[in-house]
Amino acid sequence: MGIDPRDIFIDKQSGKDFDRDQYQLLKRMIRKGDVLYFILLSFGRNKEEILQEWNDITKNIQADIVVLDMPLLDTTQFKDSLGTFIADLVLQILSWMAEEERERI
């Protein structure tokens, strides 16, 4: 992806919440116009927290998110109202699935 290794954050802690050192460092460093690449959506396991973090990054900080294993979750591509609706719907479903998986674990 051409990303400088110093800009890669790797979490090895559980995704049960967002109180993780690398994630918190990432949140402190991102700025408006940055693009965050996640390999999987499972950067969290709580539906409400995933939605809150997604909105904080995309709306408050105004950075973009690309989820590599889910092309519909790419805020750099789908900025019209239909694209935003589809991304929000997919995000709702996948974050619910992540929370269900966490509860089963």
Phi and psi in radians as a Rosetta constraint file:
Dihedral C 1 N 2 CA 2 C 2 CIRCULARHARMONIC 1.304 0.35
Dihedral N 2 CA 2 C 2 N 3 CIRCULARHARMONIC 0.450 0.35
Dihedral C 2 N 3 CA 3 C 3 CIRCULARHARMONIC -1.617 0.35
Dihedral N 3 CA 3 C 3 N 4 CIRCULARHARMONIC 2.275 0.35
Dihedral C 3 N 4 CA 4 C 4 CIRCULARHARMONIC -1.077 0.35
Dihedral N 4 CA 4 C 4 N 5 CIRCULARHARMONIC 2.324 0.35
Dihedral C 4 N 5 CA 5 C 5 CIRCULARHARMONIC -0.932 0.35
Dihedral N 5 CA 5 C 5 N 6 CIRCULARHARMONIC -0.500 0.35
Dihedral C 5 N 6 CA 6 C 6 CIRCULARHARMONIC -1.225 0.35
Dihedral N 6 CA 6 C 6 N 7 CIRCULARHARMONIC -0.238 0.35
Dihedral C 6 N 7 CA 7 C 7 CIRCULARHARMONIC -1.775 0.35
Dihedral N 7 CA 7 C 7 N 8 CIRCULARHARMONIC 0.257 0.35
Dihedral C 7 N 8 CA 8 C 8 CIRCULARHARMONIC -1.854 0.35
Dihedral N 8 CA 8 C 8 N 9 CIRCULARHARMONIC 2.208 0.35
Dihedral C 8 N 9 CA 9 C 9 CIRCULARHARMONIC -1.988 0.35
Dihedral N 9 CA 9 C 9 N 10 CIRCULARHARMONIC 2.266 0.35
Dihedral C 9 N 10 CA 10 C 10 CIRCULARHARMONIC -2.129 0.35
Dihedral N 10 CA 10 C 10 N 11 CIRCULARHARMONIC 2.111 0.35
Dihedral C 10 N 11 CA 11 C 11 CIRCULARHARMONIC -1.696 0.35
Dihedral N 11 CA 11 C 11 N 12 CIRCULARHARMONIC 2.274 0.35
Dihedral C 11 N 12 CA 12 C 12 CIRCULARHARMONIC -1.992 0.35
Dihedral N 12 CA 12 C 12 N 13 CIRCULARHARMONIC -0.006 0.35
Dihedral C 12 N 13 CA 13 C 13 CIRCULARHARMONIC -1.477 0.35
Dihedral N 13 CA 13 C 13 N 14 CIRCULARHARMONIC 2.839 0.35
Dihedral C 13 N 14 CA 14 C 14 CIRCULARHARMONIC -1.035 0.35
Dihedral N 14 CA 14 C 14 N 15 CIRCULARHARMONIC 2.553 0.35
Dihedral C 14 N 15 CA 15 C 15 CIRCULARHARMONIC -1.551 0.35
Dihedral N 15 CA 15 C 15 N 16 CIRCULARHARMONIC 0.343 0.35
Dihedral C 15 N 16 CA 16 C 16 CIRCULARHARMONIC -1.099 0.35
Dihedral N 16 CA 16 C 16 N 17 CIRCULARHARMONIC -0.469 0.35
Dihedral C 16 N 17 CA 17 C 17 CIRCULARHARMONIC -2.633 0.35
Dihedral N 17 CA 17 C 17 N 18 CIRCULARHARMONIC -3.107 0.35
Dihedral C 17 N 18 CA 18 C 18 CIRCULARHARMONIC -1.790 0.35
Dihedral N 18 CA 18 C 18 N 19 CIRCULARHARMONIC 0.238 0.35
Dihedral C 18 N 19 CA 19 C 19 CIRCULARHARMONIC -1.511 0.35
Dihedral N 19 CA 19 C 19 N 20 CIRCULARHARMONIC 1.152 0.35
Dihedral C 19 N 20 CA 20 C 20 CIRCULARHARMONIC -2.199 0.35
Dihedral N 20 CA 20 C 20 N 21 CIRCULARHARMONIC 2.379 0.35
Dihedral C 20 N 21 CA 21 C 21 CIRCULARHARMONIC -0.940 0.35
Dihedral N 21 CA 21 C 21 N 22 CIRCULARHARMONIC -0.901 0.35
Dihedral C 21 N 22 CA 22 C 22 CIRCULARHARMONIC -1.157 0.35
Dihedral N 22 CA 22 C 22 N 23 CIRCULARHARMONIC -0.682 0.35
Dihedral C 22 N 23 CA 23 C 23 CIRCULARHARMONIC -1.138 0.35
Dihedral N 23 CA 23 C 23 N 24 CIRCULARHARMONIC -0.750 0.35
Dihedral C 23 N 24 CA 24 C 24 CIRCULARHARMONIC -1.132 0.35
Dihedral N 24 CA 24 C 24 N 25 CIRCULARHARMONIC -0.657 0.35
Dihedral C 24 N 25 CA 25 C 25 CIRCULARHARMONIC -1.110 0.35
Dihedral N 25 CA 25 C 25 N 26 CIRCULARHARMONIC -0.780 0.35
Dihedral C 25 N 26 CA 26 C 26 CIRCULARHARMONIC -0.989 0.35
Dihedral N 26 CA 26 C 26 N 27 CIRCULARHARMONIC -0.827 0.35
Dihedral C 26 N 27 CA 27 C 27 CIRCULARHARMONIC -1.083 0.35
Dihedral N 27 CA 27 C 27 N 28 CIRCULARHARMONIC -0.588 0.35
Dihedral C 27 N 28 CA 28 C 28 CIRCULARHARMONIC -1.271 0.35
Dihedral N 28 CA 28 C 28 N 29 CIRCULARHARMONIC -0.453 0.35
Dihedral C 28 N 29 CA 29 C 29 CIRCULARHARMONIC -1.640 0.35
Dihedral N 29 CA 29 C 29 N 30 CIRCULARHARMONIC -0.442 0.35
Dihedral C 29 N 30 CA 30 C 30 CIRCULARHARMONIC -1.244 0.35
Dihedral N 30 CA 30 C 30 N 31 CIRCULARHARMONIC 2.580 0.35
Dihedral C 30 N 31 CA 31 C 31 CIRCULARHARMONIC -2.306 0.35
Dihedral N 31 CA 31 C 31 N 32 CIRCULARHARMONIC 2.901 0.35
Dihedral C 31 N 32 CA 32 C 32 CIRCULARHARMONIC -0.918 0.35
Dihedral N 32 CA 32 C 32 N 33 CIRCULARHARMONIC 2.308 0.35
Dihedral C 32 N 33 CA 33 C 33 CIRCULARHARMONIC 1.586 0.35
Dihedral N 33 CA 33 C 33 N 34 CIRCULARHARMONIC -0.208 0.35
Dihedral C 33 N 34 CA 34 C 34 CIRCULARHARMONIC -1.204 0.35
Dihedral N 34 CA 34 C 34 N 35 CIRCULARHARMONIC 2.762 0.35
Dihedral C 34 N 35 CA 35 C 35 CIRCULARHARMONIC -2.111 0.35
Dihedral N 35 CA 35 C 35 N 36 CIRCULARHARMONIC 2.160 0.35
Dihedral C 35 N 36 CA 36 C 36 CIRCULARHARMONIC -1.752 0.35
Dihedral N 36 CA 36 C 36 N 37 CIRCULARHARMONIC 2.259 0.35
Dihedral C 36 N 37 CA 37 C 37 CIRCULARHARMONIC -1.877 0.35
Dihedral N 37 CA 37 C 37 N 38 CIRCULARHARMONIC 2.165 0.35
Dihedral C 37 N 38 CA 38 C 38 CIRCULARHARMONIC -1.955 0.35
Dihedral N 38 CA 38 C 38 N 39 CIRCULARHARMONIC 2.369 0.35
Dihedral C 38 N 39 CA 39 C 39 CIRCULARHARMONIC -1.171 0.35
Dihedral N 39 CA 39 C 39 N 40 CIRCULARHARMONIC -0.777 0.35
Dihedral C 39 N 40 CA 40 C 40 CIRCULARHARMONIC -2.247 0.35
Dihedral N 40 CA 40 C 40 N 41 CIRCULARHARMONIC 2.733 0.35
Dihedral C 40 N 41 CA 41 C 41 CIRCULARHARMONIC -1.196 0.35
Dihedral N 41 CA 41 C 41 N 42 CIRCULARHARMONIC -0.354 0.35
Dihedral C 41 N 42 CA 42 C 42 CIRCULARHARMONIC -1.236 0.35
Dihedral N 42 CA 42 C 42 N 43 CIRCULARHARMONIC 0.800 0.35
Dihedral C 42 N 43 CA 43 C 43 CIRCULARHARMONIC -1.386 0.35
Dihedral N 43 CA 43 C 43 N 44 CIRCULARHARMONIC -0.031 0.35
Dihedral C 43 N 44 CA 44 C 44 CIRCULARHARMONIC -2.694 0.35
Dihedral N 44 CA 44 C 44 N 45 CIRCULARHARMONIC 2.913 0.35
Dihedral C 44 N 45 CA 45 C 45 CIRCULARHARMONIC -2.210 0.35
Dihedral N 45 CA 45 C 45 N 46 CIRCULARHARMONIC 0.126 0.35
Dihedral C 45 N 46 CA 46 C 46 CIRCULARHARMONIC -2.076 0.35
Dihedral N 46 CA 46 C 46 N 47 CIRCULARHARMONIC 2.087 0.35
Dihedral C 46 N 47 CA 47 C 47 CIRCULARHARMONIC -0.938 0.35
Dihedral N 47 CA 47 C 47 N 48 CIRCULARHARMONIC -0.891 0.35
Dihedral C 47 N 48 CA 48 C 48 CIRCULARHARMONIC -1.109 0.35
Dihedral N 48 CA 48 C 48 N 49 CIRCULARHARMONIC -0.692 0.35
Dihedral C 48 N 49 CA 49 C 49 CIRCULARHARMONIC -1.196 0.35
Dihedral N 49 CA 49 C 49 N 50 CIRCULARHARMONIC -0.672 0.35
Dihedral C 49 N 50 CA 50 C 50 CIRCULARHARMONIC -1.062 0.35
Dihedral N 50 CA 50 C 50 N 51 CIRCULARHARMONIC -0.838 0.35
Dihedral C 50 N 51 CA 51 C 51 CIRCULARHARMONIC -1.100 0.35
Dihedral N 51 CA 51 C 51 N 52 CIRCULARHARMONIC -0.695 0.35
Dihedral C 51 N 52 CA 52 C 52 CIRCULARHARMONIC -1.121 0.35
Dihedral N 52 CA 52 C 52 N 53 CIRCULARHARMONIC -0.790 0.35
Dihedral C 52 N 53 CA 53 C 53 CIRCULARHARMONIC -1.143 0.35
Dihedral N 53 CA 53 C 53 N 54 CIRCULARHARMONIC -0.748 0.35
Dihedral C 53 N 54 CA 54 C 54 CIRCULARHARMONIC -1.000 0.35
Dihedral N 54 CA 54 C 54 N 55 CIRCULARHARMONIC -0.846 0.35
Dihedral C 54 N 55 CA 55 C 55 CIRCULARHARMONIC -1.162 0.35
Dihedral N 55 CA 55 C 55 N 56 CIRCULARHARMONIC -0.654 0.35
Dihedral C 55 N 56 CA 56 C 56 CIRCULARHARMONIC -1.080 0.35
Dihedral N 56 CA 56 C 56 N 57 CIRCULARHARMONIC -0.780 0.35
Dihedral C 56 N 57 CA 57 C 57 CIRCULARHARMONIC -1.203 0.35
Dihedral N 57 CA 57 C 57 N 58 CIRCULARHARMONIC -0.821 0.35
Dihedral C 57 N 58 CA 58 C 58 CIRCULARHARMONIC -1.428 0.35
Dihedral N 58 CA 58 C 58 N 59 CIRCULARHARMONIC -0.579 0.35
Dihedral C 58 N 59 CA 59 C 59 CIRCULARHARMONIC -1.749 0.35
Dihedral N 59 CA 59 C 59 N 60 CIRCULARHARMONIC -0.818 0.35
Dihedral C 59 N 60 CA 60 C 60 CIRCULARHARMONIC -1.366 0.35
Dihedral N 60 CA 60 C 60 N 61 CIRCULARHARMONIC -0.918 0.35
Dihedral C 60 N 61 CA 61 C 61 CIRCULARHARMONIC -1.359 0.35
Dihedral N 61 CA 61 C 61 N 62 CIRCULARHARMONIC -0.496 0.35
Dihedral C 61 N 62 CA 62 C 62 CIRCULARHARMONIC 1.161 0.35
Dihedral N 62 CA 62 C 62 N 63 CIRCULARHARMONIC 0.711 0.35
Dihedral C 62 N 63 CA 63 C 63 CIRCULARHARMONIC -1.761 0.35
Dihedral N 63 CA 63 C 63 N 64 CIRCULARHARMONIC 2.826 0.35
Dihedral C 63 N 64 CA 64 C 64 CIRCULARHARMONIC -1.758 0.35
Dihedral N 64 CA 64 C 64 N 65 CIRCULARHARMONIC 2.733 0.35
Dihedral C 64 N 65 CA 65 C 65 CIRCULARHARMONIC -2.204 0.35
Dihedral N 65 CA 65 C 65 N 66 CIRCULARHARMONIC 2.352 0.35
Dihedral C 65 N 66 CA 66 C 66 CIRCULARHARMONIC -2.170 0.35
Dihedral N 66 CA 66 C 66 N 67 CIRCULARHARMONIC 2.112 0.35
Dihedral C 66 N 67 CA 67 C 67 CIRCULARHARMONIC -1.740 0.35
Dihedral N 67 CA 67 C 67 N 68 CIRCULARHARMONIC 1.923 0.35
Dihedral C 67 N 68 CA 68 C 68 CIRCULARHARMONIC -1.109 0.35
Dihedral N 68 CA 68 C 68 N 69 CIRCULARHARMONIC -0.573 0.35
Dihedral C 68 N 69 CA 69 C 69 CIRCULARHARMONIC -1.561 0.35
Dihedral N 69 CA 69 C 69 N 70 CIRCULARHARMONIC 0.092 0.35
Dihedral C 69 N 70 CA 70 C 70 CIRCULARHARMONIC -2.495 0.35
Dihedral N 70 CA 70 C 70 N 71 CIRCULARHARMONIC 1.507 0.35
Dihedral C 70 N 71 CA 71 C 71 CIRCULARHARMONIC -0.986 0.35
Dihedral N 71 CA 71 C 71 N 72 CIRCULARHARMONIC -0.421 0.35
Dihedral C 71 N 72 CA 72 C 72 CIRCULARHARMONIC -1.206 0.35
Dihedral N 72 CA 72 C 72 N 73 CIRCULARHARMONIC -0.331 0.35
Dihedral C 72 N 73 CA 73 C 73 CIRCULARHARMONIC -1.723 0.35
Dihedral N 73 CA 73 C 73 N 74 CIRCULARHARMONIC 1.253 0.35
Dihedral C 73 N 74 CA 74 C 74 CIRCULARHARMONIC -2.422 0.35
Dihedral N 74 CA 74 C 74 N 75 CIRCULARHARMONIC 1.706 0.35
Dihedral C 74 N 75 CA 75 C 75 CIRCULARHARMONIC -1.302 0.35
Dihedral N 75 CA 75 C 75 N 76 CIRCULARHARMONIC -0.103 0.35
Dihedral C 75 N 76 CA 76 C 76 CIRCULARHARMONIC -1.391 0.35
Dihedral N 76 CA 76 C 76 N 77 CIRCULARHARMONIC -0.366 0.35
Dihedral C 76 N 77 CA 77 C 77 CIRCULARHARMONIC -1.760 0.35
Dihedral N 77 CA 77 C 77 N 78 CIRCULARHARMONIC -0.813 0.35
Dihedral C 77 N 78 CA 78 C 78 CIRCULARHARMONIC -1.873 0.35
Dihedral N 78 CA 78 C 78 N 79 CIRCULARHARMONIC 1.382 0.35
Dihedral C 78 N 79 CA 79 C 79 CIRCULARHARMONIC -1.763 0.35
Dihedral N 79 CA 79 C 79 N 80 CIRCULARHARMONIC -0.102 0.35
Dihedral C 79 N 80 CA 80 C 80 CIRCULARHARMONIC -1.346 0.35
Dihedral N 80 CA 80 C 80 N 81 CIRCULARHARMONIC 3.019 0.35
Dihedral C 80 N 81 CA 81 C 81 CIRCULARHARMONIC -1.135 0.35
Dihedral N 81 CA 81 C 81 N 82 CIRCULARHARMONIC -0.665 0.35
Dihedral C 81 N 82 CA 82 C 82 CIRCULARHARMONIC -1.173 0.35
Dihedral N 82 CA 82 C 82 N 83 CIRCULARHARMONIC -0.755 0.35
Dihedral C 82 N 83 CA 83 C 83 CIRCULARHARMONIC -1.098 0.35
Dihedral N 83 CA 83 C 83 N 84 CIRCULARHARMONIC -0.725 0.35
Dihedral C 83 N 84 CA 84 C 84 CIRCULARHARMONIC -1.137 0.35
Dihedral N 84 CA 84 C 84 N 85 CIRCULARHARMONIC -0.732 0.35
Dihedral C 84 N 85 CA 85 C 85 CIRCULARHARMONIC -1.059 0.35
Dihedral N 85 CA 85 C 85 N 86 CIRCULARHARMONIC -0.821 0.35
Dihedral C 85 N 86 CA 86 C 86 CIRCULARHARMONIC -1.107 0.35
Dihedral N 86 CA 86 C 86 N 87 CIRCULARHARMONIC -0.788 0.35
Dihedral C 86 N 87 CA 87 C 87 CIRCULARHARMONIC -1.078 0.35
Dihedral N 87 CA 87 C 87 N 88 CIRCULARHARMONIC -0.736 0.35
Dihedral C 87 N 88 CA 88 C 88 CIRCULARHARMONIC -1.112 0.35
Dihedral N 88 CA 88 C 88 N 89 CIRCULARHARMONIC -0.713 0.35
Dihedral C 88 N 89 CA 89 C 89 CIRCULARHARMONIC -1.135 0.35
Dihedral N 89 CA 89 C 89 N 90 CIRCULARHARMONIC -0.805 0.35
Dihedral C 89 N 90 CA 90 C 90 CIRCULARHARMONIC -1.100 0.35
Dihedral N 90 CA 90 C 90 N 91 CIRCULARHARMONIC -0.737 0.35
Dihedral C 90 N 91 CA 91 C 91 CIRCULARHARMONIC -1.062 0.35
Dihedral N 91 CA 91 C 91 N 92 CIRCULARHARMONIC -0.754 0.35
Dihedral C 91 N 92 CA 92 C 92 CIRCULARHARMONIC -1.028 0.35
Dihedral N 92 CA 92 C 92 N 93 CIRCULARHARMONIC -0.819 0.35
Dihedral C 92 N 93 CA 93 C 93 CIRCULARHARMONIC -1.150 0.35
Dihedral N 93 CA 93 C 93 N 94 CIRCULARHARMONIC -0.841 0.35
Dihedral C 93 N 94 CA 94 C 94 CIRCULARHARMONIC -1.192 0.35
Dihedral N 94 CA 94 C 94 N 95 CIRCULARHARMONIC -0.619 0.35
Dihedral C 94 N 95 CA 95 C 95 CIRCULARHARMONIC -1.215 0.35
Dihedral N 95 CA 95 C 95 N 96 CIRCULARHARMONIC -0.606 0.35
Dihedral C 95 N 96 CA 96 C 96 CIRCULARHARMONIC -1.102 0.35
Dihedral N 96 CA 96 C 96 N 97 CIRCULARHARMONIC -0.767 0.35
Dihedral C 96 N 97 CA 97 C 97 CIRCULARHARMONIC -1.095 0.35
Dihedral N 97 CA 97 C 97 N 98 CIRCULARHARMONIC -0.682 0.35
Dihedral C 97 N 98 CA 98 C 98 CIRCULARHARMONIC -1.104 0.35
Dihedral N 98 CA 98 C 98 N 99 CIRCULARHARMONIC -0.717 0.35
Dihedral C 98 N 99 CA 99 C 99 CIRCULARHARMONIC -1.175 0.35
Dihedral N 99 CA 99 C 99 N 100 CIRCULARHARMONIC -0.725 0.35
Dihedral C 99 N 100 CA 100 C 100 CIRCULARHARMONIC -1.060 0.35
Dihedral N 100 CA 100 C 100 N 101 CIRCULARHARMONIC -0.721 0.35
Dihedral C 100 N 101 CA 101 C 101 CIRCULARHARMONIC -1.093 0.35
Dihedral N 101 CA 101 C 101 N 102 CIRCULARHARMONIC -0.749 0.35
Dihedral C 101 N 102 CA 102 C 102 CIRCULARHARMONIC -1.063 0.35
Dihedral N 102 CA 102 C 102 N 103 CIRCULARHARMONIC -0.723 0.35
Dihedral C 102 N 103 CA 103 C 103 CIRCULARHARMONIC -1.145 0.35
Dihedral N 103 CA 103 C 103 N 104 CIRCULARHARMONIC -0.638 0.35
Dihedral C 103 N 104 CA 104 C 104 CIRCULARHARMONIC -1.172 0.35
Dihedral N 104 CA 104 C 104 N 105 CIRCULARHARMONIC -0.651 0.35
